[in-house]
Amino acid sequence: MTLDGVLAGWEGEGTMISRDVESGAWIVIALHSTHLGPAGGGTRMREYADLAEAVVDAQRLATSMTYKFAVAGFPMGGGKAVLAVPRGLGVEARRDLLRRYGARVKSLRGAFFTGPDVGTSPADMDVVGETGAPYVFARTRSGGGCGGSSPPTARGVHEGIAATLRGLDGDASLDGRRIAVQGVGSVGQLLVKSLLEAGARVVASDASAAVREGLRGAGAVEVVGIEEIYDVPCDVFAPCAMGGVLNSETIPRLRCRAVAGAANNQLLEAVDGDRLRQRGILYAPDFVISAGGALYVVGIEALGWSEERAADAVRGIGDTLLDIYRRAADEEVSTERAARRLAESRLAQSPAPAA
Ligand code: PHE
Protein backbone atom coordinates (compact mmCIF):
# COMPACT_ATOMS: atom_id res chain seq x y z
CA MET A 1 0.00 0.00 0.00
CA THR A 2 1.16 3.57 -0.65
CA LEU A 3 1.89 5.87 2.27
CA ASP A 4 -0.93 8.19 1.09
CA GLY A 5 -3.37 5.30 1.22
CA VAL A 6 -2.17 4.22 4.63
CA LEU A 7 -2.51 7.71 6.10
CA ALA A 8 -5.84 8.46 4.44
CA GLY A 9 -7.39 5.12 5.33
CA TRP A 10 -6.94 5.24 9.09
CA GLU A 11 -9.71 6.32 11.43
CA GLY A 12 -7.36 7.37 14.26
CA GLU A 13 -6.77 10.94 15.43
CA GLY A 14 -3.39 11.40 13.80
CA THR A 15 -0.09 9.95 12.72
CA MET A 16 3.13 11.89 13.28
CA ILE A 17 6.14 10.93 11.26
CA SER A 18 9.58 12.39 11.71
CA ARG A 19 12.92 11.52 10.28
CA ASP A 20 15.77 11.13 12.73
CA VAL A 21 18.49 12.39 10.43
CA GLU A 22 21.43 11.38 12.63
CA SER A 23 20.51 7.69 12.82
CA GLY A 24 18.47 7.34 9.64
CA ALA A 25 15.52 6.04 11.66
CA TRP A 26 11.87 6.99 11.23
CA ILE A 27 9.95 7.98 14.33
CA VAL A 28 6.25 7.22 13.93
CA ILE A 29 3.79 8.16 16.66
CA ALA A 30 0.20 7.12 16.01
CA LEU A 31 -2.53 8.53 18.25
CA HIS A 32 -5.67 6.50 17.76
CA SER A 33 -7.96 7.94 20.41
CA THR A 34 -7.67 10.38 23.31
CA HIS A 35 -11.39 10.17 24.07
CA LEU A 36 -11.06 8.33 27.39
CA GLY A 37 -7.78 10.00 28.38
CA PRO A 38 -4.26 10.60 27.11
CA ALA A 39 -3.07 8.04 24.59
CA GLY A 40 -0.88 5.34 26.12
CA GLY A 41 1.14 2.72 24.31
CA GLY A 42 4.56 1.20 24.00
CA THR A 43 7.50 2.04 21.79
CA ARG A 44 8.35 -0.70 19.30
CA MET A 45 11.82 -0.70 17.77
CA ARG A 46 12.71 -2.87 14.79
CA GLU A 47 13.61 -2.88 11.12
CA TYR A 48 10.80 -2.52 8.57
CA ALA A 49 10.76 -3.05 4.81
CA ASP A 50 9.67 0.55 4.29
CA LEU A 51 8.02 3.51 5.99
CA ALA A 52 4.49 2.47 4.99
CA GLU A 53 4.93 -0.87 6.76
CA ALA A 54 6.12 0.92 9.91
CA VAL A 55 3.17 3.32 9.82
CA VAL A 56 0.65 0.49 9.40
CA ASP A 57 2.18 -1.31 12.36
CA ALA A 58 2.07 1.82 14.56
CA GLN A 59 -1.54 2.54 13.60
CA ARG A 60 -2.81 -1.00 14.17
CA LEU A 61 -0.98 -1.24 17.48
CA ALA A 62 -2.37 2.16 18.56
CA THR A 63 -5.93 1.05 17.75
CA SER A 64 -5.41 -2.05 19.82
CA MET A 65 -4.28 0.08 22.80
CA THR A 66 -7.54 2.06 22.65
CA TYR A 67 -9.46 -1.20 22.91
CA LYS A 68 -7.14 -2.52 25.61
CA PHE A 69 -7.76 0.42 27.93
CA ALA A 70 -11.47 0.74 27.05
CA VAL A 71 -12.27 -2.90 27.87
CA ALA A 72 -10.46 -2.50 31.18
CA GLY A 73 -12.37 0.71 31.97
CA PHE A 74 -9.19 2.77 32.28
CA PRO A 75 -9.06 6.57 31.76
CA MET A 76 -6.54 6.22 28.95
CA GLY A 77 -6.69 6.37 25.18
CA GLY A 78 -4.65 4.45 22.65
CA GLY A 79 -1.44 5.30 20.88
CA LYS A 80 1.78 3.63 19.85
CA ALA A 81 5.22 4.61 18.67
CA VAL A 82 7.39 2.81 16.18
CA LEU A 83 11.08 3.49 15.77
CA ALA A 84 11.89 2.07 12.36
CA VAL A 85 15.64 1.69 12.59
CA PRO A 86 18.23 0.95 9.92
CA ARG A 87 20.10 -2.34 10.06
CA GLY A 88 23.13 -2.45 12.32
CA LEU A 89 22.41 0.60 14.48
CA GLY A 90 25.22 0.81 17.05
CA VAL A 91 24.71 1.00 20.81
CA GLU A 92 25.63 4.68 21.07
CA ALA A 93 23.60 5.71 18.04
CA ARG A 94 20.65 3.78 19.43
CA ARG A 95 20.93 5.54 22.77
CA ASP A 96 21.10 8.96 21.11
CA LEU A 97 18.05 8.11 19.01
CA LEU A 98 16.14 7.18 22.19
CA ARG A 99 17.05 10.55 23.73
CA ARG A 100 15.86 12.48 20.68
CA TYR A 101 12.73 10.34 20.61
CA GLY A 102 12.10 11.23 24.28
CA ALA A 103 12.21 14.91 23.38
CA ARG A 104 9.65 14.21 20.66
CA VAL A 105 7.35 12.50 23.19
CA LYS A 106 7.75 15.44 25.56
CA SER A 107 6.88 17.92 22.81
CA LEU A 108 3.40 16.33 22.72
CA ARG A 109 2.89 17.70 26.25
CA GLY A 110 1.06 14.72 27.66
CA ALA A 111 -1.11 13.67 24.72
CA PHE A 112 1.00 10.50 24.52
CA PHE A 113 2.52 8.36 27.28
CA THR A 114 4.82 5.53 26.33
CA GLY A 115 6.42 2.38 27.73
CA PRO A 116 8.41 -0.61 26.49
CA ASP A 117 7.32 -2.90 23.66
CA VAL A 118 8.99 -5.34 21.25
CA GLY A 119 12.60 -4.20 20.83
CA THR A 120 12.73 -1.86 23.83
CA SER A 121 13.32 -2.50 27.54
CA PRO A 122 12.79 -0.78 30.87
CA ALA A 123 16.46 0.32 30.68
CA ASP A 124 15.63 1.94 27.32
CA MET A 125 12.73 3.74 29.01
CA ASP A 126 15.23 5.17 31.50
CA VAL A 127 17.04 6.70 28.51
CA VAL A 128 13.83 7.93 26.85
CA GLY A 129 12.87 9.39 30.23
CA GLU A 130 16.01 11.55 30.35
CA THR A 131 14.34 13.82 27.82
CA GLY A 132 10.76 12.53 27.82
CA ALA A 133 9.81 12.53 31.53
CA PRO A 134 7.17 12.53 32.92
CA TYR A 135 5.54 10.81 29.94
CA VAL A 136 7.49 7.56 30.16
CA PHE A 137 6.14 4.45 31.90
CA ALA A 138 7.79 1.24 33.08
CA ARG A 139 11.30 2.44 33.72
CA THR A 140 13.62 0.31 35.83
CA ARG A 141 13.13 0.41 39.57
CA SER A 142 16.42 2.23 40.03
CA GLY A 143 15.29 4.64 37.32
CA GLY A 144 12.16 5.47 39.30
CA GLY A 145 9.69 3.20 37.47
CA CYS A 146 7.94 -0.02 38.41
CA GLY A 147 10.50 -2.19 36.64
CA GLY A 148 8.88 -3.19 33.37
CA SER A 149 5.68 -4.48 31.89
CA SER A 150 6.67 -8.02 30.84
CA PRO A 151 6.07 -9.74 34.22
CA PRO A 152 2.50 -8.45 34.64
CA THR A 153 1.79 -9.08 30.95
CA ALA A 154 2.89 -12.71 31.38
CA ARG A 155 0.81 -13.04 34.57
CA GLY A 156 -2.26 -11.72 32.78
CA VAL A 157 -1.77 -14.16 29.92
CA HIS A 158 -1.37 -17.03 32.37
CA GLU A 159 -4.68 -16.01 34.04
CA GLY A 160 -6.24 -15.68 30.62
CA ILE A 161 -5.15 -19.17 29.55
CA ALA A 162 -6.59 -20.64 32.77
CA ALA A 163 -9.88 -18.76 32.24
CA THR A 164 -10.01 -19.92 28.63
CA LEU A 165 -9.59 -23.53 29.75
CA ARG A 166 -12.42 -22.96 32.20
CA GLY A 167 -14.50 -21.56 29.34
CA LEU A 168 -13.78 -24.69 27.30
CA ASP A 169 -14.58 -27.38 29.82
CA GLY A 170 -15.21 -25.82 33.21
CA ASP A 171 -11.75 -26.62 34.58
CA ALA A 172 -9.12 -23.88 34.84
CA SER A 173 -6.33 -26.19 35.97
CA LEU A 174 -3.18 -26.18 33.84
CA ASP A 175 -1.95 -29.48 35.18
CA GLY A 176 -1.22 -31.84 32.30
CA ARG A 177 -2.47 -29.40 29.65
CA ARG A 178 -0.49 -29.08 26.48
CA ILE A 179 0.30 -25.49 25.53
CA ALA A 180 2.12 -24.43 22.35
CA VAL A 181 3.98 -21.15 22.83
CA GLN A 182 5.07 -19.23 19.73
CA GLY A 183 7.86 -16.81 20.65
CA VAL A 184 10.00 -17.02 23.75
CA GLY A 185 10.93 -13.35 24.11
CA SER A 186 10.61 -11.16 27.19
CA VAL A 187 6.97 -12.15 27.81
CA GLY A 188 7.04 -15.64 26.28
CA GLN A 189 9.88 -16.85 28.48
CA LEU A 190 8.12 -15.75 31.68
CA LEU A 191 4.93 -17.41 30.49
CA VAL A 192 6.70 -20.69 29.71
CA LYS A 193 8.18 -20.70 33.20
CA SER A 194 4.87 -20.11 34.96
CA LEU A 195 3.06 -22.66 32.77
CA LEU A 196 5.65 -25.29 33.65
CA GLU A 197 5.33 -24.43 37.34
CA ALA A 198 1.58 -24.98 37.04
CA GLY A 199 2.16 -28.46 35.62
CA ALA A 200 1.51 -27.78 31.94
CA ARG A 201 3.37 -29.54 29.15
CA VAL A 202 4.89 -26.86 26.94
CA VAL A 203 5.85 -27.03 23.28
CA ALA A 204 7.72 -23.92 22.17
CA SER A 205 9.30 -22.27 19.19
CA ASP A 206 11.10 -19.02 18.48
CA ALA A 207 12.23 -17.20 15.35
CA SER A 208 15.79 -17.20 16.67
CA ALA A 209 17.77 -20.43 16.16
CA ALA A 210 19.94 -19.51 19.15
CA VAL A 211 16.89 -19.22 21.40
CA ARG A 212 15.60 -22.59 20.13
CA GLU A 213 18.98 -24.17 20.89
CA GLY A 214 18.96 -22.68 24.38
CA LEU A 215 15.49 -24.10 25.03
CA ARG A 216 16.54 -27.53 23.77
CA GLY A 217 19.55 -27.43 26.06
CA ALA A 218 17.44 -26.51 29.09
CA GLY A 219 15.30 -29.58 28.41
CA ALA A 220 12.09 -28.56 30.16
CA VAL A 221 10.08 -27.98 26.99
CA GLU A 222 9.65 -29.69 23.65
CA VAL A 223 11.06 -27.45 20.90
CA VAL A 224 9.74 -27.36 17.33
CA GLY A 225 10.63 -25.32 14.24
CA ILE A 226 8.97 -21.96 13.60
CA GLU A 227 6.60 -23.30 10.96
CA GLU A 228 5.71 -26.49 12.85
CA ILE A 229 4.28 -24.67 15.86
CA TYR A 230 0.97 -24.16 14.01
CA ASP A 231 0.52 -27.92 13.54
CA VAL A 232 1.12 -28.96 17.15
CA PRO A 233 -1.84 -30.82 18.69
CA CYS A 234 -2.49 -28.97 21.95
CA ASP A 235 -5.11 -27.49 24.24
CA VAL A 236 -4.00 -23.90 23.76
CA PHE A 237 -1.91 -22.19 21.12
CA ALA A 238 -0.30 -19.09 22.66
CA PRO A 239 1.09 -16.60 20.12
CA CYS A 240 3.67 -14.47 21.95
CA ALA A 241 5.67 -13.06 19.06
CA MET A 242 4.60 -10.86 16.17
CA GLY A 243 1.16 -9.93 14.83
CA GLY A 244 -0.83 -11.30 11.90
CA VAL A 245 -0.09 -14.95 12.74
CA LEU A 246 -3.78 -15.97 12.67
CA ASN A 247 -4.84 -15.84 9.03
CA SER A 248 -6.44 -17.82 6.21
CA GLU A 249 -3.28 -19.91 5.84
CA THR A 250 -2.55 -20.74 9.45
CA ILE A 251 -6.07 -21.12 10.91
CA PRO A 252 -6.94 -24.27 8.90
CA ARG A 253 -3.74 -25.87 10.19
CA LEU A 254 -4.32 -25.27 13.90
CA ARG A 255 -4.90 -28.35 16.04
CA CYS A 256 -5.70 -26.54 19.27
CA ARG A 257 -8.94 -26.01 21.16
CA ALA A 258 -8.19 -22.38 21.97
CA VAL A 259 -5.86 -19.53 21.07
CA ALA A 260 -4.71 -17.39 24.00
CA GLY A 261 -1.40 -15.53 23.93
CA ALA A 262 0.44 -12.27 24.50
CA ALA A 263 1.13 -10.95 20.99
CA ASN A 264 -0.62 -7.80 19.83
CA ASN A 265 -2.71 -7.86 16.62
CA GLN A 266 -2.75 -11.64 16.27
CA LEU A 267 -5.55 -11.62 13.67
CA LEU A 268 -4.42 -10.55 10.21
CA GLU A 269 -7.95 -9.35 9.46
CA ALA A 270 -11.14 -9.13 11.55
CA VAL A 271 -12.67 -12.05 9.60
CA ASP A 272 -9.95 -14.28 10.99
CA GLY A 273 -11.88 -14.09 14.28
CA ASP A 274 -14.86 -15.54 12.41
CA ARG A 275 -12.64 -18.20 10.85
CA LEU A 276 -11.53 -19.31 14.32
CA ARG A 277 -15.14 -19.42 15.48
CA GLN A 278 -16.14 -21.50 12.47
CA ARG A 279 -13.42 -23.97 13.36
CA GLY A 280 -14.71 -24.16 16.93
CA ILE A 281 -11.51 -22.66 18.34
CA LEU A 282 -12.06 -20.38 21.33
CA TYR A 283 -10.06 -17.17 20.81
CA ALA A 284 -8.97 -14.87 23.64
CA PRO A 285 -9.00 -11.42 22.00
CA ASP A 286 -5.42 -10.17 22.15
CA PHE A 287 -6.24 -6.70 23.41
CA VAL A 288 -7.95 -8.29 26.41
CA ILE A 289 -5.54 -11.07 27.36
CA SER A 290 -2.35 -9.05 26.77
CA ALA A 291 -3.44 -6.03 28.79
CA GLY A 292 -1.74 -7.01 32.07
CA GLY A 293 1.44 -5.01 31.56
CA ALA A 294 -0.30 -1.84 30.50
CA LEU A 295 -2.90 -2.09 33.28
CA TYR A 296 -0.34 -2.79 35.99
CA VAL A 297 2.07 -0.09 34.94
CA VAL A 298 -0.54 2.60 34.31
CA GLY A 299 -2.36 1.64 37.52
CA ILE A 300 0.74 2.12 39.61
CA GLU A 301 2.52 4.92 37.80
CA ALA A 302 -0.40 7.07 36.59
CA LEU A 303 -3.36 6.23 38.81
CA GLY A 304 -1.46 5.91 42.08
CA TRP A 305 -2.64 2.37 42.77
CA SER A 306 -1.04 0.03 45.29
CA GLU A 307 0.72 -3.08 43.97
CA GLU A 308 -2.16 -5.19 45.32
CA ARG A 309 -4.78 -3.20 43.46
CA ALA A 310 -2.78 -3.36 40.23
CA ALA A 311 -2.27 -7.10 40.67
CA ASP A 312 -6.05 -7.47 41.14
CA ALA A 313 -6.61 -5.69 37.84
CA VAL A 314 -4.26 -8.16 36.15
CA ARG A 315 -6.06 -11.10 37.76
CA GLY A 316 -9.36 -9.62 36.58
CA ILE A 317 -8.36 -10.37 32.98
CA GLY A 318 -9.59 -13.94 33.50
CA ASP A 319 -13.10 -12.80 34.50
CA THR A 320 -13.20 -10.24 31.69
CA LEU A 321 -12.45 -13.00 29.19
CA LEU A 322 -15.16 -15.27 30.63
CA ASP A 323 -17.61 -12.37 30.35
CA ILE A 324 -16.61 -11.87 26.70
CA TYR A 325 -16.99 -15.60 25.97
CA ARG A 326 -20.53 -15.46 27.38
CA ARG A 327 -21.41 -12.35 25.37
CA ALA A 328 -20.05 -13.94 22.19
CA ALA A 329 -22.13 -17.08 22.78
CA ASP A 330 -25.28 -15.04 23.54
CA GLU A 331 -24.82 -12.74 20.56
CA GLU A 332 -23.65 -15.56 18.27
CA VAL A 333 -20.58 -13.63 17.13
CA SER A 334 -16.86 -14.24 17.37
CA THR A 335 -15.17 -13.42 20.65
CA GLU A 336 -13.21 -10.72 18.78
CA ARG A 337 -16.43 -9.00 17.73
CA ALA A 338 -17.92 -9.35 21.22
CA ALA A 339 -14.81 -7.78 22.76
CA ARG A 340 -14.82 -4.93 20.25
CA ARG A 341 -18.47 -4.25 20.99
CA LEU A 342 -17.69 -4.08 24.68
CA ALA A 343 -14.84 -1.61 24.02
CA GLU A 344 -16.97 0.45 21.66
CA SER A 345 -19.77 0.71 24.20
CA ARG A 346 -17.25 2.11 26.69
CA LEU A 347 -15.94 4.55 24.08
CA ALA A 348 -19.48 5.70 23.32
CA GLN A 349 -19.90 6.70 26.95
CA SER A 350 -18.45 9.92 28.31
CA PRO A 351 -14.82 9.78 29.40
CA ALA A 352 -14.20 7.62 32.43
CA PRO A 353 -13.49 9.50 35.66
CA ALA A 354 -9.86 9.20 36.75
CA ALA A 355 -10.04 6.11 38.98
N1 PHE B 1 3.80 -3.08 25.25
C1 PHE B 1 2.67 -2.69 26.05
C2 PHE B 1 1.37 -3.20 25.44
O1 PHE B 1 1.32 -3.54 24.27
C3 PHE B 1 2.62 -1.22 26.05
C4 PHE B 1 2.71 -0.54 27.35
C5 PHE B 1 3.66 -0.84 28.29
C6 PHE B 1 1.83 0.46 27.59
C7 PHE B 1 3.69 -0.16 29.46
C8 PHE B 1 1.87 1.17 28.76
C9 PHE B 1 2.79 0.84 29.70
O2 PHE B 1 0.37 -3.27 26.12
Boltz pocket constraint, residues with backbone or C-beta under 6 A from the ligand:
constraints:
  - pocket:
      binder: B
      contacts: [[A, 40], [A, 41], [A, 42], [A, 43], [A, 113], [A, 114], [A, 115], [A, 116], [A, 117], [A, 118], [A, 137], [A, 138], [A, 149], [A, 264], [A, 290], [A, 291], [A, 293], [A, 294], [A, 297], [A, 298]]
      max_distance: 6.0
